[in-house]
Amino acid sequence: MTMVNEQIKARGIRDPRVLEIMGNVPREVFVPEGSRAHAYDDSPLAIGCGQTISQPYMVALMTELLELNGGEKVLEIGTGSGYQTRILAGLAGEVYTVERLEPLLERARETLAGLDIPNIRFKAGDGTAGWPENGPYDRILVTAGSPDLPEPLLVQLK
């Protein structure tokens, strides 16, 4: 796929599992219908509620840095469109994802339910608090901006 070869692999992403999943997950499913022609562009795209889906390279880079082997329990802060969530679900054992904007969470939940991905759990709430009742986590990925590293997340990390 062009996106994987030109935007991800060419920029240094080497993990074969990350490259494979990025090539197999249909990004257009996770963007609004009016933006689908640009789904594979090397840029973030608006997804509503003032939020964006990260550019493909950033999703690949963040995912590769997690060094997932397949059995990990991952906490994702900032579900957004659910694209990063889907990528994680294909590489980890369990994914727990927290989104503060309920319209985005519900849209992501519906999209992912349509793809029949069984290893994702969803929660609406403030991601800076994490999801302590399901921790500790092997990895935590914060896909939302934050001025500081929230202390509760450090406590929930193995």
DSSP file with accessible surface (Angstrom, degrees, kcal/mol):
  #  RESIDUE AA STRUCTURE BP1 BP2  ACC     N-H-->O    O-->H-N    N-H-->O    O-->H-N    TCO  KAPPA ALPHA  PHI   PSI    X-CA   Y-CA   Z-CA
    1    1 A M     >        0   0  106      0, 0.0     4,-2.3     0, 0.0     5,-0.2   0.000 360.0 360.0 360.0 140.9    0.0    0.0    0.0
    2    2 A T  H  >> +     0   0   87      1,-0.2     4,-3.1     2,-0.2     5,-0.5   0.888 360.0  55.3 -59.2 -44.7    1.2    3.5   -0.9
    3    3 A M  I  >>S+     0   0    3      1,-0.2     4,-2.0     2,-0.2     5,-1.0   0.933 111.2  44.3 -57.6 -47.1    0.6    5.0    2.5
    4    4 A V  I  >>S+     0   0   12      3,-0.2     5,-3.5     1,-0.2     4,-0.9   0.943 119.3  41.4 -65.1 -46.7    2.7    2.3    4.3
    5    5 A N  I  <>S+     0   0   88     -4,-2.3     5,-1.1     3,-0.2    -2,-0.2   0.918 125.3  31.6 -69.3 -43.9    5.6    2.5    1.8
    6    6 A E  I  <5S+     0   0  135     -4,-3.1    -3,-0.2    -5,-0.2    -2,-0.2   0.805 131.0  26.9 -88.6 -32.1    5.8    6.2    1.2
    7    7 A Q  I  <<S+     0   0   24     -4,-2.0    -3,-0.2    -5,-0.5    -2,-0.1   0.724 131.8  22.4-103.6 -26.3    4.7    7.7    4.6
    8    8 A I  I ><XS+     0   0    0     -5,-1.0     5,-1.9    -4,-0.9     3,-0.7   0.839 124.9  37.0-110.9 -61.0    5.6    5.1    7.1
    9    9 A K  G > <S+     0   0   98     -5,-3.5     3,-1.9     1,-0.2    -4,-0.2   0.915 115.5  55.2 -63.6 -42.7    8.3    2.7    6.0
   10   10 A A  G 3 <S+     0   0   73     -5,-1.1    -1,-0.2    -6,-0.4    -4,-0.1   0.732 105.2  55.4 -64.4 -19.9   10.2    5.4    4.1
   11   11 A R  G < 5S-     0   0  108     -3,-0.7    -1,-0.3     2,-0.1    -2,-0.2   0.237 129.8 -87.3-101.1  13.4   10.4    7.4    7.3
   12   12 A G  T < 5S+     0   0   36     -3,-1.9     2,-0.4     1,-0.3    -3,-0.2   0.441  75.0 143.5 106.6  -1.0   12.0    4.7    9.4
   13   13 A I      < +     0   0    1     -5,-1.9    -1,-0.3     1,-0.2    -2,-0.1  -0.629  15.0 165.0 -73.8 126.1    9.3    2.5   10.8
   14   14 A R        +     0   0  155     -2,-0.4    -1,-0.2     5,-0.0    -5,-0.1   0.600  29.4 115.6-120.0 -18.5   10.6   -1.0   10.8
   15   15 A D     >  -     0   0   37      1,-0.2     4,-2.5     2,-0.1     3,-0.2  -0.409  54.4-151.8 -60.7 115.5    8.5   -3.2   13.0
   16   16 A P  H  > S+     0   0   96      0, 0.0     4,-2.4     0, 0.0    -1,-0.2   0.841  93.5  54.2 -62.2 -31.0    6.9   -5.7   10.5
   17   17 A R  H  > S+     0   0   80      2,-0.2     4,-2.4     1,-0.2     5,-0.2   0.900 109.4  47.4 -69.0 -39.1    3.8   -6.1   12.7
   18   18 A V  H  > S+     0   0    2     -3,-0.2     4,-2.5     2,-0.2     5,-0.2   0.938 112.9  48.9 -65.8 -45.4    3.2   -2.4   12.7
   19   19 A L  H  X S+     0   0   25     -4,-2.5     4,-1.6     1,-0.2    -2,-0.2   0.918 112.4  48.9 -60.9 -42.1    3.7   -2.1    9.0
   20   20 A E  H  X S+     0   0  127     -4,-2.4     4,-1.2    -5,-0.2    -2,-0.2   0.942 113.0  44.6 -64.5 -48.6    1.3   -5.0    8.3
   21   21 A I  H  X S+     0   0   19     -4,-2.4     4,-1.9     1,-0.2     3,-0.4   0.906 111.1  54.2 -66.5 -36.7   -1.5   -3.8   10.5
   22   22 A M  H  < S+     0   0    0     -4,-2.5    -1,-0.2     1,-0.2    -2,-0.2   0.857 110.9  47.5 -64.8 -31.3   -1.2   -0.2    9.1
   23   23 A G  H  < S+     0   0   23     -4,-1.6    -1,-0.2    -5,-0.2    -2,-0.2   0.724 115.7  44.4 -79.3 -20.7   -1.5   -1.7    5.7
   24   24 A N  H  < S+     0   0  111     -4,-1.2    -2,-0.2    -3,-0.4    -1,-0.2   0.651  91.3  85.1-100.5 -19.2   -4.5   -3.9    6.6
   25   25 A V  S  < S-     0   0    3     -4,-1.9     2,-1.1    -5,-0.1     3,-0.1  -0.772  79.3-129.0 -88.5 123.8   -6.7   -1.5    8.6
   26   26 A P    >   -     0   0   41      0, 0.0     3,-1.4     0, 0.0     4,-0.4  -0.545  20.8-168.9 -75.1 100.5   -9.0    0.6    6.4
   27   27 A R  G >  S+     0   0    0     -2,-1.1     3,-1.8     1,-0.3     4,-0.2   0.821  78.8  69.9 -61.2 -30.7   -8.3    4.2    7.6
   28   28 A E  G >  S+     0   0   66      1,-0.3     3,-1.2     2,-0.2    -1,-0.3   0.794  87.8  65.3 -61.5 -24.6  -11.3    5.6    5.6
   29   29 A V  G <  S+     0   0   47     -3,-1.4    -1,-0.3     1,-0.2    -2,-0.2   0.787 101.0  51.7 -66.2 -23.9  -13.7    3.8    8.0
   30   30 A F  G <  S+     0   0    9     -3,-1.8    -1,-0.2    -4,-0.4    53,-0.2   0.355  99.1  72.7 -99.3   3.5  -12.5    6.1   10.8
   31   31 A V  S <  S-     0   0    4     -3,-1.2    16,-0.1    -4,-0.2     5,-0.1  -0.858  94.1 -88.2-116.6 154.6  -12.9    9.5    9.2
   32   32 A P    >>  -     0   0   52      0, 0.0     3,-2.3     0, 0.0     4,-0.5  -0.240  42.5-110.1 -58.3 149.0  -16.1   11.4    8.4
   33   33 A E  G >4 S+     0   0  159      1,-0.3     3,-1.3     2,-0.2     4,-0.3   0.854 116.9  57.5 -50.9 -40.0  -17.6   10.6    5.0
   34   34 A G  G 34 S+     0   0   79      1,-0.3    -1,-0.3     2,-0.1     3,-0.2   0.645 109.3  46.0 -69.3 -13.0  -16.7   14.0    3.6
   35   35 A S  G X4 S+     0   0   31     -3,-2.3     3,-2.1     1,-0.1    -1,-0.3   0.393  78.9 103.0-107.4   2.0  -13.0   13.4    4.3
   36   36 A R  G X< S+     0   0  105     -3,-1.3     3,-1.4    -4,-0.5     4,-0.3   0.801  72.1  64.0 -62.9 -27.9  -12.7    9.9    3.0
   37   37 A A  G 3  S+     0   0   93     -4,-0.3    -1,-0.3     1,-0.3     3,-0.2   0.747 110.3  41.0 -64.9 -19.9  -10.9   11.0   -0.2
   38   38 A H  G X  S+     0   0   96     -3,-2.1     3,-2.0     1,-0.1    -1,-0.3   0.251  79.6 114.4-109.0  10.6   -8.1   12.3    2.1
   39   39 A A  T <  S+     0   0    0     -3,-1.4    -1,-0.1     1,-0.3    -2,-0.1   0.787  82.3  41.3 -56.2 -30.5   -8.1    9.3    4.5
   40   40 A Y  T 3  S+     0   0   65     -4,-0.3    -1,-0.3    -3,-0.2    -2,-0.1   0.315  86.4 121.7-104.9  11.2   -4.6    8.2    3.4
   41   41 A D  S <  S-     0   0   65     -3,-2.0     2,-2.0     1,-0.1    -3,-0.1  -0.354  76.3-111.0 -67.6 154.1   -3.0   11.7    3.2
   42   42 A D  S    S+     0   0   66     13,-0.1    13,-0.1    14,-0.1    -1,-0.1  -0.412  89.4  79.4 -85.4  61.7    0.0   12.3    5.4
   43   43 A S  S    S-     0   0   42     -2,-2.0     2,-0.1    -5,-0.2    -2,-0.1  -0.984  85.8 -94.2-159.6 157.1   -1.9   14.7    7.7
   44   44 A P        -     0   0   65      0, 0.0     2,-0.4     0, 0.0    10,-0.2  -0.415  39.9-150.5 -70.2 156.0   -4.3   14.8   10.5
   45   45 A L  E     -A   53   0A  21      8,-1.5     8,-2.6    -2,-0.1     2,-0.1  -0.985  20.1-104.8-130.8 143.1   -8.0   15.1    9.6
   46   46 A A  E     +A   52   0A  65     -2,-0.4     6,-0.3     6,-0.2     3,-0.1  -0.400  32.0 177.4 -64.5 136.9  -10.9   16.6   11.5
   47   47 A I  E     -     0   0A   3      4,-2.5     5,-0.2     1,-0.4    -1,-0.1   0.267  51.5 -91.8-122.3   6.4  -13.2   14.0   13.1
   48   48 A G  E >  S+A   51   0A  31      3,-0.7     3,-2.0   -16,-0.0    -1,-0.4  -0.239 100.7  67.2 103.3 164.4  -15.6   16.4   14.9
   49   49 A C  T 3  S-     0   0   64      1,-0.3     3,-0.1    -2,-0.1    55,-0.0   0.771 126.9 -66.6  58.0  25.1  -15.8   17.9   18.4
   50   50 A G  T 3  S+     0   0   79      1,-0.2    -1,-0.3     0, 0.0     2,-0.2   0.677 109.5 119.3  73.4  16.8  -12.7   19.9   17.6
   51   51 A Q  E <   -A   48   0A  63     -3,-2.0    -4,-2.5    29,-0.0    -3,-0.7  -0.686  47.4-150.0-113.4 166.1  -10.5   16.8   17.4
   52   52 A T  E     -A   46   0A  80     -6,-0.3     2,-0.5    -2,-0.2    -6,-0.2  -0.920  20.0-120.2-132.8 157.9   -8.4   15.1   14.7
   53   53 A I  E     -A   45   0A   7     -8,-2.6    -8,-1.5    -2,-0.3    27,-0.1  -0.838  48.1-110.8 -89.1 131.8   -7.3   11.6   13.7
   54   54 A S        -     0   0   38     -2,-0.5   -11,-0.1   -10,-0.2    -1,-0.1  -0.278  36.2 -92.6 -64.1 153.1   -3.5   11.6   13.8
   55   55 A Q     >  -     0   0   45    -13,-0.1     4,-1.9     1,-0.1     3,-0.5  -0.296  40.4-110.0 -62.3 149.9   -1.5   11.4   10.6
   56   56 A P  H  > S+     0   0    0      0, 0.0     4,-2.6     0, 0.0     5,-0.2   0.874 116.3  55.6 -53.0 -41.5   -0.7    7.8    9.7
   57   57 A Y  H  > S+     0   0   39      1,-0.2     4,-2.9     2,-0.2     5,-0.2   0.915 107.0  49.7 -60.8 -41.7    3.1    8.3   10.4
   58   58 A M  H  > S+     0   0   71     -3,-0.5     4,-2.7     2,-0.2     5,-0.3   0.899 110.1  50.8 -65.3 -38.8    2.4    9.5   13.9
   59   59 A V  H  X S+     0   0    2     -4,-1.9     4,-2.2     2,-0.2    -2,-0.2   0.945 113.6  45.4 -61.7 -45.7    0.1    6.5   14.6
   60   60 A A  H  X S+     0   0    0     -4,-2.6     4,-2.9    -5,-0.2    -2,-0.2   0.920 113.9  48.6 -64.6 -44.0    2.8    4.1   13.3
   61   61 A L  H  X S+     0   0   43     -4,-2.9     4,-2.4     2,-0.2    -2,-0.2   0.949 112.8  46.3 -63.3 -48.9    5.6    5.8   15.3
   62   62 A M  H  X S+     0   0   34     -4,-2.7     4,-0.8     1,-0.2    -1,-0.2   0.909 115.2  48.4 -60.5 -40.0    3.6    5.8   18.6
   63   63 A T  H >< S+     0   0    2     -4,-2.2     3,-0.9    -5,-0.3     5,-0.5   0.929 110.1  49.9 -67.8 -45.0    2.7    2.2   18.0
   64   64 A E  H >< S+     0   0   42     -4,-2.9     3,-1.7     1,-0.2    -1,-0.2   0.904 104.6  59.1 -61.6 -38.1    6.2    1.1   17.2
   65   65 A L  H 3< S+     0   0  121     -4,-2.4    -1,-0.2     1,-0.3    -2,-0.2   0.744  95.0  64.8 -65.1 -20.7    7.6    2.8   20.3
   66   66 A L  T << S-     0   0   19     -3,-0.9    -1,-0.3    -4,-0.8    -2,-0.2   0.694  93.5-147.1 -73.3 -18.9    5.3    0.6   22.4
   67   67 A E    <   -     0   0  136     -3,-1.7     2,-0.2    -4,-0.5    -3,-0.1   0.934  22.9-167.8  50.4  56.5    7.2   -2.5   21.3
   68   68 A L        -     0   0    7     -5,-0.5    -1,-0.2     1,-0.1   -51,-0.1  -0.534  22.5-177.6 -78.8 139.7    4.1   -4.7   21.4
   69   69 A N        -     0   0  135     -2,-0.2    -1,-0.1   -52,-0.0    23,-0.1   0.506  55.7 -92.3-112.0 -13.8    4.6   -8.5   21.2
   70   70 A G  S    S+     0   0   32     21,-0.3    -2,-0.1    24,-0.1    22,-0.1   0.144 109.4  65.8 127.4 -20.6    0.9   -9.6   21.3
   71   71 A G        +     0   0   64     21,-0.2    21,-0.1    22,-0.1    -3,-0.0   0.426  69.3 124.3-113.1   3.9   -0.1  -10.3   24.9
   72   72 A E        -     0   0   14     19,-0.3    22,-2.2    21,-0.1    21,-1.3  -0.228  57.5-132.6 -72.0 154.6    0.1   -6.9   26.5
   73   73 A K  E     -b   94   0B  43     20,-0.2    65,-2.0    19,-0.1    66,-1.5  -0.930  33.4-167.6-102.2 116.3   -2.7   -5.0   28.3
   74   74 A V  E     -bc  95 139B   0     20,-2.9    22,-3.1    -2,-0.6     2,-0.5  -0.906  17.4-155.4-116.1 136.2   -2.7   -1.5   26.9
   75   75 A L  E     -bc  96 140B   0     64,-2.3    66,-2.8    -2,-0.4     2,-0.5  -0.939  13.0-164.0-105.8 124.9   -4.4    1.6   28.1
   76   76 A E  E     -bc  97 141B   0     20,-3.3    22,-2.4    -2,-0.5     2,-0.6  -0.949   5.4-156.7-109.8 128.0   -5.1    4.3   25.5
   77   77 A I  E    S+bc  98 142B  13     64,-3.1    66,-2.8    -2,-0.5    67,-0.6  -0.921  75.7  29.6-105.0 115.3   -6.0    7.8   26.5
   78   78 A G        -     0   0   12     20,-3.3    21,-0.2    -2,-0.6    -1,-0.2   0.826  60.3-170.2 101.3  77.1   -7.9    9.6   23.8
   79   79 A T    >   +     0   0    4     19,-0.6     3,-2.1     1,-0.2     6,-0.4   0.884  24.7 161.4 -63.4 -41.6  -10.0    7.2   21.7
   80   80 A G  T 3  S-     0   0   12      1,-0.3    28,-0.3     2,-0.1    -1,-0.2  -0.304  74.1 -10.6  57.2-125.6  -10.9    9.8   19.1
   81   81 A S  T 3  S-     0   0   14    -29,-0.2    -1,-0.3    26,-0.1    30,-0.1   0.648  94.5-114.6 -79.0 -17.4  -12.0    8.1   15.9
   82   82 A G  S <> S+     0   0    0     -3,-2.1     4,-2.5    -4,-0.2     5,-0.2   0.386  84.2 117.6  96.4  -1.5  -10.9    4.6   17.1
   83   83 A Y  H  > S+     0   0    1      2,-0.2     4,-2.2     1,-0.2     5,-0.2   0.965  79.3  42.1 -64.8 -52.1   -8.2    4.2   14.5
   84   84 A Q  H  > S+     0   0   14     -5,-0.3     4,-2.7     1,-0.2    -1,-0.2   0.904 113.2  56.3 -61.0 -37.7   -5.3    4.1   16.9
   85   85 A T  H  > S+     0   0    0     -6,-0.4     4,-2.6     1,-0.2    -1,-0.2   0.920 107.2  48.1 -57.9 -45.6   -7.5    1.8   19.1
   86   86 A R  H  X S+     0   0   51     -4,-2.5     4,-1.3     2,-0.2    -1,-0.2   0.896 110.3  51.3 -64.5 -40.6   -8.0   -0.6   16.2
   87   87 A I  H >X S+     0   0    0     -4,-2.2     3,-0.5     1,-0.2     4,-0.5   0.949 112.3  46.6 -61.0 -47.8   -4.3   -0.6   15.4
   88   88 A L  H >X S+     0   0    0     -4,-2.7     4,-2.1     1,-0.2     3,-1.6   0.902 107.1  57.5 -60.7 -41.9   -3.5   -1.4   19.1
   89   89 A A  H 3< S+     0   0    8     -4,-2.6    -1,-0.2     1,-0.3    -2,-0.2   0.799 103.8  53.7 -63.0 -27.1   -6.1   -4.1   19.2
   90   90 A G  H << S+     0   0   34     -4,-1.3    -1,-0.3    -3,-0.5    -2,-0.2   0.612 118.9  33.7 -80.4 -11.0   -4.4   -5.9   16.3
   91   91 A L  H << S+     0   0    7     -3,-1.6   -21,-0.3    -4,-0.5   -19,-0.3   0.556 113.1  55.5-119.1 -16.9   -1.1   -6.0   18.1
   92   92 A A  S  < S-     0   0    8     -4,-2.1   -21,-0.2   -21,-0.1   -19,-0.1  -0.720  75.6-121.6-117.3 169.1   -1.9   -6.3   21.9
   93   93 A G  S    S+     0   0   29    -21,-1.3     2,-0.3     1,-0.3   -20,-0.2   0.930  94.2   5.9 -74.6 -47.7   -3.8   -8.7   24.0
   94   94 A E  E     -b   73   0B  76    -22,-2.2   -20,-2.9     2,-0.0     2,-0.5  -0.998  62.2-159.1-139.7 143.2   -6.3   -6.2   25.5
   95   95 A V  E     -bd  74 120B   0     24,-2.7    26,-2.6    -2,-0.3     2,-0.5  -0.988   3.0-170.7-126.6 125.6   -7.0   -2.6   24.8
   96   96 A Y  E     -bd  75 121B  18    -22,-3.1   -20,-3.3    -2,-0.5     2,-0.4  -0.972  15.5-169.7-111.0 122.7   -8.7   -0.3   27.3
   97   97 A T  E     -bd  76 122B   0     24,-2.8    26,-1.7    -2,-0.5     2,-0.4  -0.955   9.9-163.6-125.4 136.4   -9.5    3.1   25.8
   98   98 A V  E     +bd  77 123B   1    -22,-2.4   -20,-3.3    -2,-0.4   -19,-0.6  -0.962   8.4 178.6-120.0 131.2  -10.8    6.2   27.5
   99   99 A E  E     - d   0 124B  10     24,-2.3    26,-1.9    -2,-0.4    27,-0.1  -0.999  20.0-158.6-133.3 132.9  -12.4    9.2   25.7
  100  100 A R  S    S+     0   0  153     -2,-0.4     2,-0.8    24,-0.2    26,-0.1   0.722  79.8  73.3 -82.6 -21.6  -13.7   12.4   27.4
  101  101 A L    >>  -     0   0   36      1,-0.2     4,-2.2    24,-0.1     3,-0.6  -0.816  68.1-160.3 -99.1 105.8  -16.0   13.4   24.5
  102  102 A E  H 3> S+     0   0  120     -2,-0.8     4,-2.9     1,-0.2     5,-0.3   0.842  87.0  57.7 -59.0 -37.7  -19.0   11.0   24.5
  103  103 A P  H 3> S+     0   0   75      0, 0.0     4,-2.0     0, 0.0    -1,-0.2   0.922 110.9  44.5 -60.3 -38.5  -20.0   11.7   20.8
  104  104 A L  H <> S+     0   0    1     -3,-0.6     4,-2.8     2,-0.2     5,-0.2   0.919 112.7  51.4 -68.0 -43.0  -16.5   10.6   19.7
  105  105 A L  H  X S+     0   0    0     -4,-2.2     4,-2.8     1,-0.2    -1,-0.2   0.931 111.2  47.2 -60.3 -44.9  -16.5    7.6   22.0
  106  106 A E  H  X S+     0   0   74     -4,-2.9     4,-2.4     2,-0.2    -1,-0.2   0.906 112.5  49.1 -66.0 -40.2  -19.9    6.4   20.7
  107  107 A R  H  X S+     0   0  108     -4,-2.0     4,-2.5    -5,-0.3    -1,-0.2   0.926 113.5  46.8 -64.4 -43.9  -18.9    6.8   17.1
  108  108 A A  H  X S+     0   0    1     -4,-2.8     4,-2.9   -28,-0.3     5,-0.3   0.923 111.3  51.8 -63.3 -42.4  -15.7    4.9   17.7
  109  109 A R  H  X S+     0   0   86     -4,-2.8     4,-2.4    -5,-0.2    -2,-0.2   0.927 111.7  46.5 -60.7 -43.8  -17.5    2.2   19.6
  110  110 A E  H  X S+     0   0  136     -4,-2.4     4,-1.9     2,-0.2    -2,-0.2   0.922 113.2  49.1 -65.0 -43.9  -20.0    1.8   16.7
  111  111 A T  H  X S+     0   0   31     -4,-2.5     4,-0.6     1,-0.2    -2,-0.2   0.941 114.8  43.8 -61.0 -47.8  -17.3    1.7   14.1
  112  112 A L  H ><>S+     0   0    3     -4,-2.9     5,-1.0     1,-0.2     3,-0.8   0.856 108.5  57.5 -70.4 -32.1  -15.2   -0.9   15.9
  113  113 A A  H ><5S+     0   0   73     -4,-2.4     3,-1.3    -5,-0.3    -1,-0.2   0.899 102.9  56.0 -63.4 -36.2  -18.3   -3.0   16.7
  114  114 A G  H 3<5S+     0   0   69     -4,-1.9    -1,-0.3     1,-0.3    -2,-0.2   0.708 106.3  50.4 -67.6 -19.3  -18.9   -3.2   13.0
  115  115 A L  T <<5S-     0   0   60     -3,-0.8    -1,-0.3    -4,-0.6    -2,-0.2   0.429 108.2-128.4 -96.7  -2.4  -15.4   -4.6   12.5
  116  116 A D  T < 5 +     0   0  135     -3,-1.3    -3,-0.2    -4,-0.4    -2,-0.1   0.948  42.6 167.8  54.9  60.1  -16.0   -7.2   15.2
  117  117 A I    > < -     0   0   32     -5,-1.0     3,-0.6     1,-0.1    -1,-0.2  -0.900  13.4-173.4-104.4 109.0  -12.9   -6.5   17.3
  118  118 A P  T 3   +     0   0  100      0, 0.0    -1,-0.1     0, 0.0    -2,-0.0   0.640  68.1  67.8 -83.7 -12.6  -13.4   -8.4   20.6
  119  119 A N  T 3  S+     0   0   34    -30,-0.1   -24,-2.7   -27,-0.1     2,-0.4   0.041  77.2  98.0-103.2  30.8  -10.4   -7.2   22.7
  120  120 A I  E <   -d   95   0B  12     -3,-0.6     2,-0.4   -26,-0.2   -24,-0.2  -0.958  47.5-169.7-119.6 134.8  -11.4   -3.5   23.2
  121  121 A R  E     -d   96   0B 113    -26,-2.6   -24,-2.8    -2,-0.4     2,-0.3  -0.970  13.5-151.3-120.0 139.4  -13.0   -2.0   26.3
  122  122 A F  E     +d   97   0B  39     -2,-0.4     2,-0.3   -26,-0.2   -24,-0.2  -0.837  14.9 178.0-115.0 148.3  -14.4    1.5   26.2
  123  123 A K  E     -d   98   0B  59    -26,-1.7   -24,-2.3    -2,-0.3     2,-0.5  -0.985  21.2-142.0-148.1 135.2  -14.9    4.1   28.9
  124  124 A A  E     +d   99   0B  39     -2,-0.3     2,-0.3   -26,-0.2   -24,-0.2  -0.807  58.1  81.5 -90.4 132.6  -16.1    7.7   28.8
  125  125 A G  S    S-     0   0   25    -26,-1.9     2,-0.7    -2,-0.5   -24,-0.1  -0.947  83.1 -40.2 161.3-177.8  -14.2   10.0   31.2
  126  126 A D    >   -     0   0   97     -2,-0.3     3,-1.7     1,-0.2     4,-0.3  -0.658  42.9-155.3 -78.3 112.4  -11.2   12.1   32.0
  127  127 A G  G >  S+     0   0    9     -2,-0.7     3,-1.5     1,-0.3    -1,-0.2   0.725  85.9  74.3 -64.9 -21.6   -8.2   10.3   30.7
  128  128 A T  G 3  S+     0   0   61      1,-0.3    25,-0.4     2,-0.1    -1,-0.3   0.761  96.4  51.9 -65.7 -18.7   -5.9   12.0   33.1
  129  129 A A  G <  S-     0   0   47     -3,-1.7    -1,-0.3     1,-0.3    -2,-0.2   0.570  98.0-158.3 -88.1 -11.3   -7.4    9.7   35.8
  130  130 A G    <   -     0   0    1     -3,-1.5    -1,-0.3    -4,-0.3    23,-0.1  -0.385  37.1 -71.1  70.0-145.4   -6.7    6.6   33.6
  131  131 A W    >   +     0   0   25     21,-0.1     3,-1.7    -2,-0.1     4,-0.5  -0.583  55.6 174.3-147.2  71.6   -8.8    3.5   34.3
  132  132 A P  G >   +     0   0   73      0, 0.0     3,-1.3     0, 0.0    -1,-0.1   0.809  69.1  66.4 -60.0 -34.1   -7.4    2.2   37.7
  133  133 A E  G 3  S+     0   0  125      1,-0.3    -2,-0.0     3,-0.0     0, 0.0   0.698 108.5  40.4 -66.1 -14.9   -9.9   -0.6   38.2
  134  134 A N  G <  S+     0   0   46     -3,-1.7    -1,-0.3   -38,-0.0   -38,-0.0   0.415 106.5 136.8-108.9  -0.7   -8.5   -2.5   35.2
  135  135 A G    <   +     0   0   24     -3,-1.3     2,-0.1    -4,-0.5    22,-0.1  -0.164  20.6  82.0 -78.4 177.1   -4.8   -1.7   35.8
  136  136 A P        -     0   0   67      0, 0.0     2,-0.3     0, 0.0    21,-0.2   0.569  62.9-161.5 -79.6 162.5   -2.0   -2.2   36.0
  137  137 A Y  B     -e  157   0C   0     19,-3.0    21,-3.3    -2,-0.1   -63,-0.2  -0.825  24.7-143.2-111.9 147.9   -1.2   -1.9   32.3
  138  138 A D  S    S+     0   0   43    -65,-2.0     2,-0.3    -2,-0.3   -64,-0.2   0.831  91.1  11.4 -74.6 -34.5    1.8   -3.1   30.4
  139  139 A R  E     -c   74   0B  67    -66,-1.5   -64,-2.3    -3,-0.0     2,-0.4  -0.992  62.7-159.9-142.5 149.5    1.8    0.0   28.2
  140  140 A I  E     -c   75   0B  33     -2,-0.3     2,-0.5   -66,-0.2   -64,-0.2  -0.999   7.1-167.1-131.2 128.8   -0.1    3.3   28.2
  141  141 A L  E     -c   76   0B  14    -66,-2.8   -64,-3.1    -2,-0.4     2,-0.7  -0.976   4.6-161.4-117.4 120.7   -0.4    5.4   25.1
  142  142 A V  E     +c   77   0B  50     -2,-0.5   -64,-0.2   -66,-0.2     4,-0.1  -0.909  14.9 171.8-103.0 109.6   -1.6    9.0   25.5
  143  143 A T        +     0   0   39    -66,-2.8     2,-0.3    -2,-0.7   -65,-0.2   0.395  57.8  78.7 -97.5   1.6   -2.9   10.2   22.1
  144  144 A A  S    S-     0   0   46    -67,-0.6     2,-0.1     1,-0.0   -67,-0.1  -0.769  89.7 -99.8-107.4 154.4   -4.3   13.5   23.5
  145  145 A G        +     0   0   84     -2,-0.3    -2,-0.1     2,-0.0     3,-0.1  -0.441  42.9 171.8 -73.0 144.9   -2.3   16.6   24.4
  146  146 A S        -     0   0   56     -2,-0.1    -4,-0.0    -4,-0.1     3,-0.0  -0.957  35.0-142.7-153.2 136.3   -1.4   17.2   28.0
  147  147 A P  S    S+     0   0  124      0, 0.0     2,-0.3     0, 0.0    -1,-0.1   0.775  89.9  21.7 -70.6 -24.1    0.9   19.8   29.6
  148  148 A D  S    S-     0   0  125     -3,-0.1     0, 0.0     0, 0.0     0, 0.0  -0.928  88.0 -99.9-136.7 162.8    2.1   17.3   32.2
  149  149 A L        -     0   0  114     -2,-0.3     2,-0.2     1,-0.0     5,-0.0  -0.760  48.5-122.2 -82.4 113.5    2.3   13.5   32.6
  150  150 A P    >>  -     0   0   20      0, 0.0     3,-1.1     0, 0.0     4,-1.1  -0.409  11.0-140.3 -63.2 125.7   -0.7   12.7   34.8
  151  151 A E  H 3> S+     0   0  127      1,-0.3     4,-1.9    -2,-0.2     3,-0.3   0.858  97.8  63.3 -54.8 -40.5    0.5   11.0   38.0
  152  152 A P  H 3> S+     0   0   56      0, 0.0     4,-1.3     0, 0.0    -1,-0.3   0.852 100.1  54.6 -58.3 -29.7   -2.4    8.5   38.0
  153  153 A L  H <> S+     0   0    6     -3,-1.1     4,-0.6   -25,-0.4    -2,-0.2   0.905 104.9  52.1 -70.0 -39.2   -1.2    7.1   34.8
  154  154 A L  H >< S+     0   0   80     -4,-1.1     3,-0.9    -3,-0.3    -1,-0.2   0.897 107.7  52.4 -61.8 -38.5    2.2    6.4   36.2
  155  155 A V  H 3< S+     0   0  107     -4,-1.9    -1,-0.2     1,-0.2    -2,-0.2   0.832 108.5  51.3 -66.5 -30.3    0.7    4.5   39.1
  156  156 A Q  H 3< S+     0   0   15     -4,-1.3   -19,-3.0    -5,-0.2     2,-0.4   0.515  89.9  95.8 -87.7  -3.8   -1.3    2.3   36.7
  157  157 A L  B <<   e  137   0C  71     -3,-0.9   -19,-0.2    -4,-0.6   -22,-0.0  -0.728 360.0 360.0 -90.2 130.2    1.7    1.4   34.6
  158  158 A K              0   0  158    -21,-3.3    -1,-0.1    -2,-0.4    -2,-0.1  -0.284 360.0 360.0 -59.0 360.0    3.4   -2.0   35.5
